[in-house]
């Protein structure tokens, strides 16, 4: 699935500001950052890689979109 370009990306200056005030976290493929329906979660900014956003059902998951570098969740 192609990355959704409807969401705004951070520019280089914004990325520098965030990198100075946030904590870096490494994740592995398959790690869940936010549970479906979770109302309270941290702010994530991607430096590299991709994050897939799924909507979960009892029987299956549907891929909604993919976010890449400089995007935020």
C-alpha positions in Angstrom: 0.0 0.0 0.0 1.3 3.5 -0.9 2.0 6.0 1.9 -0.9 8.3 2.4 0.1 11.9 1.4 -3.1 13.4 2.9 -1.2 13.8 6.2 1.2 16.6 6.8 4.9 15.7 7.2 7.4 17.5 9.5 10.0 19.6 7.8 13.7 19.4 8.8 13.4 22.2 11.4 10.4 20.6 13.0 12.2 17.2 13.1 15.2 18.9 14.8 12.9 20.4 17.5 11.2 17.1 18.2 14.4 15.1 18.3 15.8 17.4 21.0 12.7 17.2 23.2 11.5 13.7 22.7 12.8 10.2 23.5 14.0 7.9 20.7 12.4 4.4 20.7 13.4 1.5 18.4 10.7 -0.8 17.4 10.6 -4.1 15.4 8.3 -5.3 12.7 5.1 -6.4 14.3 5.4 -4.3 17.4 2.1 -2.6 18.3 2.5 1.1 19.2 -1.2 1.9 19.8 -4.0 -0.6 20.4 -7.2 -0.3 18.4 -9.5 1.9 20.4 -6.8 3.2 22.7 -7.7 6.7 23.8 -4.5 7.7 25.7 -1.2 7.2 23.8 2.2 8.9 23.3 3.0 11.2 20.4 5.2 9.3 17.8 7.3 10.9 15.0 8.9 8.5 12.5 12.6 9.2 11.7 12.8 6.2 9.4 10.9 3.2 8.3 7.2 2.7 8.0 4.2 2.2 10.3 1.1 0.5 9.1 -2.2 1.5 10.6 -4.8 -1.2 10.9 -8.4 -1.4 12.0 -8.9 -4.5 14.0 -12.0 -6.7 14.0 -12.6 -9.9 16.0 -11.7 -12.0 13.0 -9.3 -9.9 10.9 -7.3 -6.7 10.5 -7.8 -4.2 7.7 -4.9 -2.0 6.6 -6.0 1.6 6.6 -2.8 3.5 5.6 1.0 3.5 5.9 3.0 6.3 7.4 6.7 6.9 6.6 9.6 9.1 7.7 8.7 12.6 9.0 5.1 11.6 9.7 3.6 11.6 13.1 1.0 9.5 15.0 
